[in-house]
């Protein structure tokens, strides 16, 4: 196989079309391209999270986990890029469930909604979570128009939950706590 990245500036997209992995061409605002872009943005946001200083007690484990997620997201993007192709496996979705159980086990139960924030790393994990939810919506929307496998949708759904849990873990490991939503309402007179 030749080097697929031998030329970056091809000028083939100047008219608003782009190529998919199977050689077909679609509009740059096609639902498939939008979903791929949202997954790519999520992967980039996770890259930003990895540049943050993580609490020493969880740094190695979370860095390893997030790097694995980045590779999975690259596979997910590849699967979206090649219609009717499978790269993301059910085992990758199952691994998210394992991590969710593992990291949720040491957190206090939630008694209220929490606001995104706390440490910079936790806030960035929340940004990742919201971008993940958008990517999930894009993949779901694409699935209404074309057949796609279940794993991409399931993976993004579980990953957004995991990113929420990891934001809480990052706050806890730094010695902080969640920022609870203040829902008190003033009585109307």
Buried (B, 14 or more C-beta within 10 A) or exposed (E): EEEEEEEEEEEEEEEEEBEBBEEEEBEEEBBBBBBBBBBBBBBBBBEEBBEBEBBEEBBEBBEEBBEBBBEBBBBBBBBBBBBEEEBBBEEBBEBBEEBBEBBBEEEEEEEEEBEBBBBEBBBBBBBBBBBBBBBBBBBBEBBEEEEBBEBBBBBBBBBBBBBBBBBBBBBBBBEBEBBEEEEEEEEEE
